[in-house]
Amino acid sequence: MRVAGLGFRAAATVEDLMAALALAGKADVLATDIRKADAAVMAALAARTGLAVRAVDVSGTETPTRSARVKEAFGTGSVAEAAALRAAGAKARLVVARVVTPNGMATAAIAEGDGA
């Protein structure tokens, strides 16, 4: 299973998230942090893509990308990478590291795993 982890700013639009997904590649399911999962933009993205959204706790997840601002707010270096890894299961591996939309409003990363 390929999981697209997503991070985004509060003002991000569904077009921003679609752009992040286009940069990252194909996914079977979407994931983001539990604090972002109920955002209207995530519901709009799920409706547009037909993919389910998994809400995961990203805090404490080690990621290749290390943003000090994100670490302070979410307890991980990258919401997108951490969400993808957590939602893809215990033996997940990151296959697409964090990509950022040109306007900086959204990020995405892809992990593969068994989804358990």
PLY file of the C-alpha trace (Angstrom):
ply
format ascii 1.0
element vertex 116
property float x
property float y
property float z
element edge 115
property int vertex1
property int vertex2
end_header
0.00 0.00 0.00
1.25 3.48 -0.91
0.35 6.21 1.58
0.57 9.91 0.81
1.37 11.84 3.94
0.34 15.48 3.82
1.31 18.58 5.71
-0.18 21.98 5.03
-0.59 25.51 6.30
-3.96 26.62 7.71
-4.67 28.73 4.60
-3.93 25.89 2.14
-6.54 25.12 -0.51
-7.52 21.79 -2.02
-5.61 22.90 -5.13
-2.48 23.25 -2.98
-2.90 19.71 -1.65
-3.61 18.38 -5.15
-0.39 20.04 -6.34
1.57 18.39 -3.52
0.10 15.00 -4.45
0.98 15.55 -8.11
4.59 16.21 -7.10
4.77 13.14 -4.83
3.03 10.58 -7.03
0.35 7.91 -6.83
-1.14 6.85 -3.50
-3.76 4.41 -2.27
-4.65 6.34 0.88
-4.07 9.80 2.37
-2.70 10.52 5.84
-2.02 13.52 8.04
-1.57 14.35 11.69
-4.55 13.96 14.01
-4.57 17.73 14.55
-5.04 18.38 10.81
-7.25 15.46 9.78
-10.55 17.27 10.41
-9.61 20.29 8.29
-12.15 21.05 5.57
-9.37 20.97 2.99
-8.65 17.30 3.84
-12.31 16.39 3.38
-12.30 18.22 0.05
-9.15 16.38 -1.01
-10.63 13.02 -0.05
-13.79 13.82 -2.02
-11.82 14.94 -5.06
-9.43 11.96 -5.09
-11.78 9.26 -3.80
-9.12 8.25 -1.26
-9.65 7.62 2.45
-7.90 9.78 5.04
-6.03 8.21 7.94
-5.44 10.39 10.99
-2.22 9.49 12.80
-0.20 10.92 15.67
3.07 12.02 14.08
4.81 13.09 17.29
8.01 11.19 18.00
8.38 9.90 14.45
11.90 10.17 13.03
12.02 11.66 9.52
14.80 12.47 7.05
13.56 16.05 6.82
14.07 18.10 9.97
12.23 21.40 10.25
12.78 23.09 13.62
9.42 24.89 13.35
7.55 21.65 12.62
9.48 19.78 15.33
8.38 22.36 17.91
4.73 22.27 16.80
4.27 18.56 16.00
7.15 16.67 17.62
8.59 15.49 14.29
10.72 16.97 11.54
8.12 16.60 8.77
4.36 16.11 9.12
4.13 14.69 5.59
6.90 12.12 6.02
5.81 11.13 9.52
2.15 10.75 8.54
3.05 8.60 5.53
5.31 6.36 7.62
2.87 5.98 10.52
-0.12 5.22 8.30
1.81 2.75 6.14
2.49 0.42 9.07
5.30 -0.81 11.30
7.60 -1.90 8.45
6.94 1.15 6.26
9.65 2.73 4.16
9.72 6.20 2.69
9.83 6.03 -1.12
9.30 9.73 -1.86
10.79 12.20 0.62
8.95 15.42 1.36
8.09 17.58 -1.62
6.88 21.16 -1.24
4.47 23.03 -3.49
5.96 26.09 -5.22
3.90 28.41 -3.01
4.98 26.60 0.17
1.41 25.90 1.29
1.50 22.09 1.24
3.91 19.18 1.49
3.58 15.51 0.60
5.62 12.34 1.00
4.97 8.73 0.01
5.61 5.64 2.13
5.00 2.00 1.28
3.99 -0.63 3.78
1.40 -3.18 4.81
-0.83 -0.57 6.44
-1.12 -2.52 9.69
0 1
1 2
2 3
3 4
4 5
5 6
6 7
7 8
8 9
9 10
10 11
11 12
12 13
13 14
14 15
15 16
16 17
17 18
18 19
19 20
20 21
21 22
22 23
23 24
24 25
25 26
26 27
27 28
28 29
29 30
30 31
31 32
32 33
33 34
34 35
35 36
36 37
37 38
38 39
39 40
40 41
41 42
42 43
43 44
44 45
45 46
46 47
47 48
48 49
49 50
50 51
51 52
52 53
53 54
54 55
55 56
56 57
57 58
58 59
59 60
60 61
61 62
62 63
63 64
64 65
65 66
66 67
67 68
68 69
69 70
70 71
71 72
72 73
73 74
74 75
75 76
76 77
77 78
78 79
79 80
80 81
81 82
82 83
83 84
84 85
85 86
86 87
87 88
88 89
89 90
90 91
91 92
92 93
93 94
94 95
95 96
96 97
97 98
98 99
99 100
100 101
101 102
102 103
103 104
104 105
105 106
106 107
107 108
108 109
109 110
110 111
111 112
112 113
113 114
114 115
